[in-house]
Every structure is written in C-alpha cells, then in structure tokens.
Amino acid sequence: MRYYDMLQVFGSSRGRLSRIFLHMIDYVHDTFSDKLYMPTHIVAARINDYCAAISAKGAPMDGIFGFPDGTKLGICRPSPRPGGVCGENLQRHCYSGHKRCHCLNYQAVTAPDGLCIHFWGPMEGRRHDTTMLRESKLIAHFHSHPEVFEERFLYGDPAYGVQDFIISGYKGNGISDAERQFNREMSRLRESVEWNFKCLKTLWPFVDYKRTQKIRLSPVGKFVKVAMLLTNCHNCYTGGNQISQYFEIAPPSMREYLIDGPI
C-alpha cells in the first residue's frame, strides 16, 4: 500500500505515517535481530533434519546443513557529505566493479526448510564475500556452540575455500572426474540460496529499487534486514516456499521461529 492510499484510509499526514513506519522498522529490527544472525534454538532442534534433507537430494557427503552466499543490493549513488572528513569518498567504497553499480553487501545462509538462518550486513559494495564472513564472526559463533555445530558444515562457492565449518568445491583444471561430479552435485543444491534472495526481492521489491535506497537519508540496512525477517515469517506462515518444497522439509511454525525454543 502506498503512502498516498494510506493518507485516505488513516487521515494522517505523509510525515506522520513516515515516522510511524520508521519507528516500526526500528522496533522490529531491535526486537528480532537475533533471529537473523543465527536462531540457535531453531538450528539446534533441526540441524539433523537439515543434513538428512540435503543428503536425500543427492549430496555426495554428509553433514551439510546450509549454503552461504553474499548478495549485492543496489543503492542510489552517494553524494559528498557537507562538512565531511577530507578525502572521504563514500561512493567509491560503495561501488562494485564486478556489478558496476553502487550497492551494499549482505551475507546469508539458507537452510533446506527455506529459512534464512543467518543474515548479516550491510557492508560496502566493494567488499568480498570472504571479508563479510570474517567481519560477521560467524565461524567464531560456530566455535562457541560445538554441541550444535561440531562435524556440521556449510557448503559455499569456491571463493570461501575450505576452513572450519565451511567447505567448497574442488578447484583447478586437474581435478578428477569424481571431483568434478562432486562439484556438479553440490552446485546444483547450492542454488537454493539464490532462490532465497529471489523470494526476498519478490515479496519486498522496494529493497531492490535503488533510487529509493539512499544511505545517510534512510536506514537502508535495516529495511533489508527487516524484509528478510518478514520473508522468513512469510515462509513459516504459509507452510513453506520453493526451497522447502524442493528439499521436502517444512519450516517451523511462526511462533516456534520467533520465540526461544520449540513449542
């Protein structure tokens, strides 16, 4: 619903409606941000089911429970800040040479039930996925919960390499046929993380419309993070999405997702 439509329904000014909207963005973000970083109570209760669902779809190794990746969402080109620090060049930091646009980076981990069990950011558009992984301290979080994540792994693209709790495909021209087949099978399953980003942009196209995403004027990062939280809630409320249907594992109920423990 547009602001113009709400003006007629609620009889309030555009400015007042905008303040209410921003207040609710802050409230939802601050109240439920832990559900985005890593809802450990959900993951602990379902991690074995995650691994089983991925194995059942033909994964050539056991213990995989999710797929990490980064996404870049476009923003309006930042203008120089009046009275800013000498040499400050925010538009250069936000420019991605790979995507050839100004954007912000976000890191996500998708589980086979369609939940985004980890969403972190934003960072400047020029940053690499491995930089986001380091800055998010996700690996340290896994180390601090060995009872949940020991002998469990994420499967990412080759940029992540092989490290604690993360594996990726074989690299190089000299890999064997078996290693090439491993890469092929795991890449097919890893596509699910792209489906999650598609769900986000389909449900909330506002976050992908760069002309309205103006950093320093709007809390752009909070808009995107709240949108991902609501995408998870939509998945729970409707009983699944494209990802959960593919892996044949239903998401938790919305009450179970939003409280600290199963019911």
NORJO-V65339 format. One record per helix or strand of 3 or more residues. SS is the DSSP state (hx for helix, st for strand). FROM is the first residue (numbers start at 1). TO is the last residue. If there is no record, write none. Layout:
# NORJO-V65339
SS;FROM;TO / SS;FROM;TO
This chain:
# NORJO-V65339
hx;3;10 / hx;14;38 / hx;40;56 / st;64;74 / hx;90;93 / st;101;110 / st;116;124 / hx;129;136 / hx;138;143 / hx;146;149 / st;153;156 / hx;158;160 / st;166;168 / hx;177;190 / hx;192;203 / hx;205;208 / hx;210;212 / hx;220;238 / hx;242;247 / hx;254;258
